[in-house]
Amino acid sequence: MRRKLKNMGTNYYLMKKADYKKEMQLYDIKRDFNYEVYTEMIEKLVKENDMYKEILKLHGKNSYEINEVESNMEDFISDTKWKFEDIFNIYDWDSNKIHIGKSSGGWLFVFQDSEFWHSYKEFKKFTMNMSDEWVIINEYNEVVTNKELLELIDEKQRDKDNIKNPDNFNYDRNVDGYRFTSTDFS
């Protein structure tokens, strides 16, 4: 039984399997991360910052020096707290992903131009002959077989509503009836 791929605004990428494996390991770390321990650590830093300011006052440091230490500690705490998500954000564009294109409801599939293909025929040939070191994933980090993606693209090409969309080629090039673009999109 064929798995039904998402049809509403889903991006597809080509990625080396080794990079995909690393990305999924990061995802597992993020999923299993204990935010309570992390929050307790930040709260402890804030308390230590307050204690450090009191020690500086006892040693006769002036308010400028105390404010400088306080500002540095607050920056450190803020960076530690708010930058954590950026470190583990695996859904941002990565240089190790090649954007294949996007499937959106009511539209023909739109391909991102690539050094590997410039037409559907070239794309199909590439995916049929790609080595085992590559994997196709969607924006939800789910693996998609080349057969599933090709079936989705072909299905969209046969859909009468998609074909009738008058805007299909207003923004994208028509390459043998398939949509292609050289601009970045998501």
C-alpha positions in Angstrom: 0.0 0.0 0.0 1.4 3.3 -1.1 2.0 6.0 1.6 0.1 9.2 0.8 2.6 12.1 0.9 1.6 15.5 2.3 0.2 17.7 -0.5 -0.1 21.1 1.2 3.0 23.2 1.1 5.7 20.6 1.6 9.3 21.1 0.7 11.5 18.2 -0.4 15.3 18.0 0.0 18.2 15.8 -1.1 20.7 15.1 1.7 23.6 12.7 2.2 22.5 9.9 4.5 25.4 10.5 6.9 24.3 14.1 7.4 20.7 13.0 7.8 21.8 10.6 10.5 23.6 13.3 12.4 20.6 15.6 12.1 18.3 13.0 13.5 20.8 12.4 16.4 20.6 16.1 17.2 16.8 15.9 17.0 16.9 13.0 19.5 19.1 15.0 21.9 16.8 18.0 21.7 13.7 15.8 22.3 15.3 14.1 25.3 16.8 17.3 26.8 15.7 17.9 30.4 14.5 21.6 30.3 13.9 21.5 34.1 17.6 20.9 34.8 18.5 23.6 32.3 16.1 26.1 33.9 17.5 25.3 37.4 21.0 26.0 36.1 20.0 29.4 34.8 18.2 30.3 38.0 21.4 29.3 39.9 23.5 31.6 37.7 21.2 34.5 38.4 21.5 33.9 42.2 25.3 33.6 41.9 25.3 36.9 39.9 23.4 38.6 42.8 25.8 37.1 45.4 28.8 38.2 43.3 27.5 41.8 43.2 27.2 41.8 47.0 30.8 40.5 47.4 32.0 43.4 45.1 30.2 45.9 47.2 31.9 44.5 50.4 35.3 44.9 48.7 34.6 48.6 48.0 34.1 48.3 44.2 32.4 51.3 42.7 29.0 51.1 41.1 30.5 51.3 37.6 32.6 48.2 38.2 29.6 46.4 39.7 27.3 47.4 36.8 30.0 46.2 34.3 30.1 42.8 36.0 26.3 42.7 36.2 25.9 43.5 32.5 28.4 40.8 31.5 26.7 38.2 33.7 23.2 39.2 32.3 24.5 38.9 28.7 26.0 35.5 29.5 22.8 34.3 31.1 20.7 35.6 28.3 22.9 34.1 25.6 22.9 30.8 27.4 19.1 30.8 27.9 18.0 32.2 24.5 20.6 30.8 22.2 20.0 27.2 23.2 17.2 26.8 20.7 19.4 28.1 17.9 22.0 25.5 18.6 19.6 22.7 18.2 17.3 24.2 15.6 17.5 21.5 12.9 14.6 22.8 10.8 16.5 25.9 9.6 18.0 25.8 6.1 21.3 23.8 6.2 24.1 23.9 3.7 24.1 20.1 3.6 20.6 20.0 2.1 19.8 20.5 -1.6 16.3 21.9 -2.1 14.5 19.7 -4.6 11.3 21.7 -4.7 7.8 22.1 -3.2 4.4 20.6 -3.5 1.5 22.9 -2.8 -2.2 22.3 -3.1 -3.6 23.7 -6.4 -0.2 24.1 -8.0 2.1 21.9 -10.2 5.2 20.8 -8.3 7.9 23.6 -8.5 11.5 22.4 -8.8 14.5 24.3 -7.5 17.2 24.6 -10.2 20.2 22.5 -9.2 23.6 21.7 -10.6 22.2 18.1 -10.9 19.1 18.8 -13.0 17.4 21.5 -15.1 14.4 19.5 -16.3 12.0 16.9 -15.0 13.6 14.3 -17.2 17.1 15.1 -15.7 15.6 15.0 -12.2 13.9 11.7 -12.8 17.2 10.2 -14.2 19.2 11.6 -11.3 16.8 10.2 -8.6 16.6 6.8 -10.3 20.4 6.5 -10.5 21.4 8.3 -7.3 23.8 6.3 -5.1 22.9 4.9 -1.7 24.8 7.7 0.0 21.8 10.1 -0.7 18.3 10.3 0.9 15.3 12.3 0.0 13.5 14.0 3.0 10.6 16.3 3.4 10.6 19.4 5.6 9.4 17.3 8.5 12.6 15.2 8.3 10.7 12.2 7.0 12.5 10.0 4.5 10.7 9.8 1.2 11.6 7.3 -1.5 12.4 8.5 -5.0 9.4 6.4 -6.2 7.0 8.2 -3.8 8.2 11.6 -4.8 8.1 10.8 -8.5 4.5 9.5 -8.1 3.5 12.7 -6.2 5.0 14.9 -9.0 3.3 12.8 -11.7 0.0 12.9 -9.9 0.2 16.7 -9.6 1.0 16.9 -13.3 -2.2 14.9 -14.1 -4.5 16.8 -11.7 -6.9 18.9 -13.8 -7.2 21.6 -11.1 -3.4 22.0 -10.9 -3.1 22.2 -14.7 -5.8 24.8 -14.9 -4.1 27.1 -12.4 -3.5 30.2 -14.5 -0.6 31.4 -12.3 1.5 28.2 -12.6 4.0 29.8 -14.9 3.7 33.5 -13.9 6.6 33.3 -11.5 8.3 30.1 -12.7 9.8 28.9 -15.9 7.9 26.3 -18.0 10.3 23.5 -18.8 8.4 20.9 -20.9 5.2 21.6 -18.8 7.0 21.4 -15.4 7.6 24.4 -13.1 11.3 25.4 -12.4 12.7 28.4 -10.5 16.2 29.6 -9.8 15.1 31.9 -7.0 15.3 30.7 -3.4 11.9 29.8 -1.9 10.4 27.6 0.8 
